[in-house]
Amino acid sequence: MDELAWDRVDHHDLYTVYSAMGYEMPSNLRSQLVNARQRDKYFGGVVDGKTQLSHAGETFGRHKSIDAQEDE
């Protein structure tokens, strides 16, 4: 969100990010996004096929994911 100035994403955007970063691609990007929205509440509702990062997702991305990496 900060680096790309995207306020919403879809599974096509995730493909672009995974590819550009050289990360291993999940088998189903759409499912990844749905799970992050429904199960973990990291994204809000869908508007025009794209979903917006929620406060919980922003907090995880900025703080909790970093703390988890440091623990490894």
TORKOL-4160 file (C-alpha; in steps of 0.2 Angstrom, whole numbers, padded with zeros to 4 digits, m for minus):
72
<pt num="1" X="0000" Y="0000" Z="0000"/>
<pt num="2" X="0014" Y="0012" Z="0005"/>
<pt num="3" X="0026" Y="0008" Z="m0009"/>
<pt num="4" X="0014" Y="0006" Z="m0024"/>
<pt num="5" X="0001" Y="0019" Z="m0018"/>
<pt num="6" X="m0013" Y="0006" Z="m0022"/>
<pt num="7" X="m0028" Y="0008" Z="m0011"/>
<pt num="8" X="m0036" Y="m0008" Z="m0017"/>
<pt num="9" X="m0030" Y="m0025" Z="m0024"/>
<pt num="10" X="m0036" Y="m0040" Z="m0033"/>
<pt num="11" X="m0028" Y="m0057" Z="m0037"/>
<pt num="12" X="m0020" Y="m0050" Z="m0053"/>
<pt num="13" X="m0011" Y="m0037" Z="m0042"/>
<pt num="14" X="m0005" Y="m0050" Z="m0030"/>
<pt num="15" X="0002" Y="m0060" Z="m0045"/>
<pt num="16" X="0012" Y="m0044" Z="m0050"/>
<pt num="17" X="0019" Y="m0042" Z="m0033"/>
<pt num="18" X="0024" Y="m0060" Z="m0030"/>
<pt num="19" X="0032" Y="m0060" Z="m0047"/>
<pt num="20" X="0041" Y="m0043" Z="m0045"/>
<pt num="21" X="0047" Y="m0048" Z="m0028"/>
<pt num="22" X="0053" Y="m0066" Z="m0034"/>
<pt num="23" X="0042" Y="m0074" Z="m0021"/>
<pt num="24" X="0036" Y="m0092" Z="m0023"/>
<pt num="25" X="0018" Y="m0091" Z="m0031"/>
<pt num="26" X="0004" Y="m0098" Z="m0021"/>
<pt num="27" X="m0007" Y="m0110" Z="m0031"/>
<pt num="28" X="m0023" Y="m0100" Z="m0030"/>
<pt num="29" X="m0020" Y="m0081" Z="m0027"/>
<pt num="30" X="m0039" Y="m0078" Z="m0027"/>
<pt num="31" X="m0041" Y="m0090" Z="m0013"/>
<pt num="32" X="m0027" Y="m0082" Z="m0003"/>
<pt num="33" X="m0035" Y="m0065" Z="m0005"/>
<pt num="34" X="m0052" Y="m0072" Z="0000"/>
<pt num="35" X="m0045" Y="m0081" Z="0015"/>
<pt num="36" X="m0036" Y="m0065" Z="0021"/>
<pt num="37" X="m0052" Y="m0055" Z="0019"/>
<pt num="38" X="m0064" Y="m0068" Z="0027"/>
<pt num="39" X="m0054" Y="m0077" Z="0040"/>
<pt num="40" X="m0041" Y="m0065" Z="0045"/>
<pt num="41" X="m0051" Y="m0049" Z="0042"/>
<pt num="42" X="m0035" Y="m0041" Z="0034"/>
<pt num="43" X="m0046" Y="m0034" Z="0020"/>
<pt num="44" X="m0062" Y="m0025" Z="0019"/>
<pt num="45" X="m0076" Y="m0027" Z="0007"/>
<pt num="46" X="m0075" Y="m0029" Z="m0012"/>
<pt num="47" X="m0078" Y="m0013" Z="m0023"/>
<pt num="48" X="m0076" Y="m0015" Z="m0042"/>
<pt num="49" X="m0068" Y="m0032" Z="m0040"/>
<pt num="50" X="m0054" Y="m0026" Z="m0029"/>
<pt num="51" X="m0053" Y="m0026" Z="m0010"/>
<pt num="52" X="m0045" Y="m0013" Z="0002"/>
<pt num="53" X="m0033" Y="m0016" Z="0016"/>
<pt num="54" X="m0042" Y="m0015" Z="0033"/>
<pt num="55" X="m0034" Y="m0008" Z="0049"/>
<pt num="56" X="m0030" Y="m0026" Z="0055"/>
<pt num="57" X="m0021" Y="m0030" Z="0039"/>
<pt num="58" X="m0011" Y="m0013" Z="0040"/>
<pt num="59" X="m0006" Y="m0017" Z="0058"/>
<pt num="60" X="m0001" Y="m0035" Z="0053"/>
<pt num="61" X="0009" Y="m0029" Z="0038"/>
<pt num="62" X="0018" Y="m0015" Z="0048"/>
<pt num="63" X="0021" Y="m0023" Z="0065"/>
<pt num="64" X="0015" Y="m0041" Z="0068"/>
<pt num="65" X="0023" Y="m0049" Z="0052"/>
<pt num="66" X="0040" Y="m0040" Z="0056"/>
<pt num="67" X="0039" Y="m0046" Z="0074"/>
<pt num="68" X="0036" Y="m0064" Z="0068"/>
<pt num="69" X="0051" Y="m0064" Z="0056"/>
<pt num="70" X="0062" Y="m0058" Z="0070"/>
<pt num="71" X="0057" Y="m0072" Z="0081"/>
<pt num="72" X="0062" Y="m0085" Z="0068"/>
